[in-house]
Amino acid sequence: MEDEGIKKAVVLKKENINYFLGRYFMSFSVLVFEEQPYLYVGKLDKDYAEELFDFLEIKEFKDWKEIFKGCEGVEKELPIGYLKYIDKDYKIISDKIKEMRMIKDREEIKLIKKAAEISDKAINWVLDNLDEAKNLNEYELVAEIEYIMKKHGSIKPAFDSIVVSGKKTSFPHALPTKDKIEDILLIDIGAVYEGYCSDITRTFLLKDDEEMRKIYNLVYEAKKVAEEHLKEGISAKQIDNIVREFFGDYKDLFIHSLGHGVGLEVHEEPRLSIKLKDDENIVLKEGMVVTIEPGLYLKNKFGVRIEDLYLVKKNGFEKLSRAEIPEY
C-alpha cells in the first residue's frame, strides 16, 4: 500500500482478507494495514482468531469510527453507509488487490488442486453410477453430489450447484427441482477447500439422439481448440474469439464467455470474453488459474457445456480438474 502513497487501508471483503491472511476465516473480520497489519474480530471469535493467526495482532471490534479513523484506502465494494466515517481524500485499492490475486503462488495452486480433486470425485461418482443417477430426481442427485464433496473436505459448494436435465439444460444457469432426470444431464459444480474454489461442468447424454451427439462433439472439439491456444501471452479476448469462430454457424448459440479466473472466488479476474474493452483485455500470464467452458444452447430443446480448470503456464497449461469426459 505504501507504493500507492497510502498510510492506512481498511479491507472488508472476506476473500481479500483471506488472501492476505493466507487462511480461511469464516466469521466477521476487518483487516487494517497501517505501520503493522492487524485484524478486528467479534468478541466471540477473538480467542479462535488469536490461535489461528498467531503471527498477527488481533483486536476486538468496538465501532467503525475507530477502524476508519485516518483511513486513506478502501475497496470499491465498501458499502456507502461507511463513507461517513472516512475523510474526503481516499483511494480505491481494489484494482491493485485484483492484480495481485490473479497470479497464484505455490500454496494457492495446491489448495485449488485439492478443491478440484474433490469436485472430480463427485463427477466421477455420477459417471460410475449413471444408471442409479437416472432413477433420481434433480434434488436427490444434487444432494448426493454435495454430500460427496463435503465428505472429502469441501467447506461448502463454491456456488449454487447446477444439476439439471431435459429442456432446462438449454439455460446456462438453472436450479435443480424435483423433476426426474431424463434425456440429457448437465452438472456444473464446485468445491471450496480452505477458502479456494474449483469449477467443473460435465454433460451426460442419456439417450441416443443424433442432434445431441452432434452438438456435444462440437462443444468437445471447441474445448480442445481452446486448449491448443491456452498459454502465457494470449489475450483473454483473443482466446474467446478463436472458439467463437470455430463454432461457425453455431456461434450465436454460444451465449456466454469462454471462461473466467478462479481462486478465492469462483468468478474472478481474468475474464475470457470477446466483449472486453481494450483496457480490460488482459494478456494471460503464468500462474493464472482459469476455466475453459464452451457451450451451445438450443432454445426449448437442450444445451451442452463442458468445463475444466487450468493453470496457465509459459508454453501451455496444466489441467487441474481431471474427471473423465464422456465420449459419445
N, C-alpha and C positions, 0 to 999 in steps of 0.2 A: 504493500500500500504506500510505502514511503516513496517509491518511484513515481507515484501519481501525485505526490505532494499532500498526502492525506495522513494526518497525525492520529486520527481516531475514526474507526469504521465499525458499524454495527451490522451484524449478519443475522437475519431471522429465518431465512429459508432453510428448512430441515436438511435438504440434500446438500446445500452448500456447507452447512455446519458439519455434517457427517464427512464431507470431503476433506475439510481442514483438520478434523479430529482424527480421521483415519479409522473410525469405528462407528457402528450404528448405535444411535441413541434414540429410543422410541418416544421419550417424553418431551414436554416443553423445555426449550432451552434458547438462550441468546448468546451468541459468540461476539465478543468485543475485542477488537485489535487496537491496542494503544502501544505504550512502550513494551509491554508484555501482554500477550493474549490472556483472556480469562473468560470463563463460562458461567452465565447465570442459569440457575435451575430453580424449580419449585422446592419448597421446604421438604416435601415428601420424598424427593429424588436426590437430595443433596448427598446423603451417605453413599448411595449407589454410584453417583457420578464421581465422587472422590475416589472410590475404589476402581472404577473403570478408567478414569483419566488421571492417574496419579502423577502425570507429567505437567499438569495444568492447574492453575488456581481456580477453584470453584467458589462461586458466591451465591448466596441465596437471593432470589428475586424479591425485590420490595416494591419498586414502582418504575414506570417508564421514564419519568423525568430524570432520575439518577442515571439511567442507562444512556440516554441520548444527550446528556449534557456535554457540550463540546464536540459533538459528532460532526464529521466532515464528509463521511462516505456512507452511502446506503444502497441497497438493492432496488432495482426498478419495481420489484414486486411489493415494496413497502406499502402497507395499507394507508390510505390517505388520512385516516384518523390520527396517525402518528406524526404527521408533519408539524403539528402544533408544538411538538417538543424539540424541533430542530431549527437551528439558525438558518437564515435565508441562503447562505452560501454553502452548498453541499454538492458533492459529486456522486454520480451513479457509477457503482463499481461492478455491475452485473456483467458487462461485456468482457471485462478482464477475467472474471471468475469463469465465465463460459469458455474463454480461450484456454485457460489453464486446465479445465476439466475435459476438454476434447481429446487431449493426449493422455492415455492411460499409462501409469507406471506398472512395474512388475507385479506389485501386490494387488493392484486393481484388476489387472488381467487375470490373475489367479482366482480372484473372487468371482469375476464374470464367468470364467470357465466352469467353476463349481456350480453357479446358478444354471448354466447351460446344461451341465450333466444332469441336473435334477429335472429340468423340463424334458430332456431327452428320454429319461426313464418313463415319464408319463406318456409321451408319444409312442414309445416302443411298446408299452403295455397295451395301448389301443391296437397297434398293428398286430401284436401277438394274440390278441383276444377279440379280433374284429367280429367274429360270429356272435360272441357274447354281447359285445357293444351294440350290435344291430338289434338286439332284443330289449334294449333300454330306451328310455326317453332321454331328451337332452338334459333335463335336470339331473337324472340319475348318472349319466355319463360324466357331466362336469364335476359332480360330487366325487366320483371315483378318481378323476384326474387330479383334482385339487388335494384329495387325501394322499395320493401317491407323492405329490410334490412336498406336502407338509411332512410326511413320514420321513422324507430324505433330507430335511433340513431347511426347507423354504420357510421364511418368516411369514409370508403371505403371497397371494398371487401378485404379479407385477402390475396387473390391470384386471378389469372385469373379463374373465375368461370367455372366449368366443367358442362355443360348441354348438353348431347349428347344422341342419340338414335341409334337403329339398330346396324349394324356391328361396328360402332365407339366405342361402349361400350367395345369392345374387346381390346381397347387401354387403359391402366390405366390413361393416361393423353391425352385428346384431346379437342380441342376448338370447341365451337358451330359454326354452319354455318346456312345457310338459309334452310337446309334440314327440311322437315316435320318430326314431331315426330311420330314414329311408332314402334311397336313390343315390345320394351324394352327401358326404360328411366333411365339413370344414372345421378344423380345430386350430385356434390361434391362442397360445398360452405363453405365460412367462412366470418364472420363479424369482424370488428375491432371497439372496444369500448374503448375510451380513451387510445388507443395505444395497447390494449390487444386483442388477436385473439381468434377465435373459428374455429372449423373444423368439418364438418359433411358430411356423404355420405349416400344417400338412393338410392336404385334401385327399379324401379316400372315395373312389368310385365304387358304389355298392351294387351297380347293375351294369350289364353290358349295353352300352349306349355309344354309338359311333360318334355323335357330336360331342358328347362329354369327353370321350377319349381324345378326339382331335384337339379340343381346347386345352385339355390337361397337358398334352405333349407339347403344344405350342408354348405354354407357360413354362414348362420344364426346360425347354430349349432356350427360352429367353433368359432364364436364370443362369444357364451355362454361358450364354453370350456375355452377360454382365460379369461373370467370374473371369472371363478371358481378358477383361479390361480393368479389373479391380486391382489397383496397386497405387503406391505413392506417386503423385504427380498428375493424376487425372482429376478433373474438376467435378464437383457434385452435380453440376448441371449437365456436363458432357456425358457422364455415365448413364444418367436417366434418359437422355436423348437417344443414345445408342440403342437402348432396349426398346424405346418407343418406336424408333424407325424399324427395328427388327419385326415388330408386330405387324407392320404394313397396313393392310386393310382393316385389321382388327385393333389398331392403336386407339381408336375412340372408345373402346371397351376397357382400356387401361385407365381407370379414372382416379388414380391416386399416384403419389410419388413413388419412386423406386425403393426408397429406404430412408433410414434415419440413424442417428447416433444412439447408442445405448450405454448406460453406466449406472449412476445412482438414480437416474430417472430412465424409464423405458423409452421415452421420446425426448431426446436432447440433440444438441448440435453434434455433427453437421447434418443438415437435411439434404437428401439426394433428390433434387427436384428440378425439372425444366422451368418451373415458374419463379425460380430465384432471381432477384435483381442482381445486377452486376456486382454491387458492393456486398452481396450476400453469398456469392458463388465461391465457396471455399475450395481450395485445392487440397485433396486428401493427402494426409501425412502418415508416416509410420507411427503406430501406437494408437490410431483412432480405431474405435470399435463401431461397426455399422451393420445394419440389416440390408439384405437384398431380398425384395419381396414383390416380384412381378405378379400381376393378377389380371384376369379378364372376367367381366361380369355381364352376363346376358340377362337383361331385364325380364322379370317374371318367369325365368327359366332356371338358371343356376349360375354359380360363379366358381372360379378356381383360383387359389393363391398358394404359392409355395414360398416359404421364407426361411432363411438361415441367418446366422450371426457370424460376423467375420472380423478378424483382427487385420487391419491394413499393414502391409509390410513394404519394404522398398521395391521389391521385384515381384510382388504378388500379394498373397494373403494366407492366413491360417483360419480354417473354418472352425468355429468354436462350438456350434451346435452340430451334432453328428447323428441324430436319429435317422433311421432309414427313410429314404424317399421311395414310396411305392412306384412301380412301373406298370404301365397299362398299354 
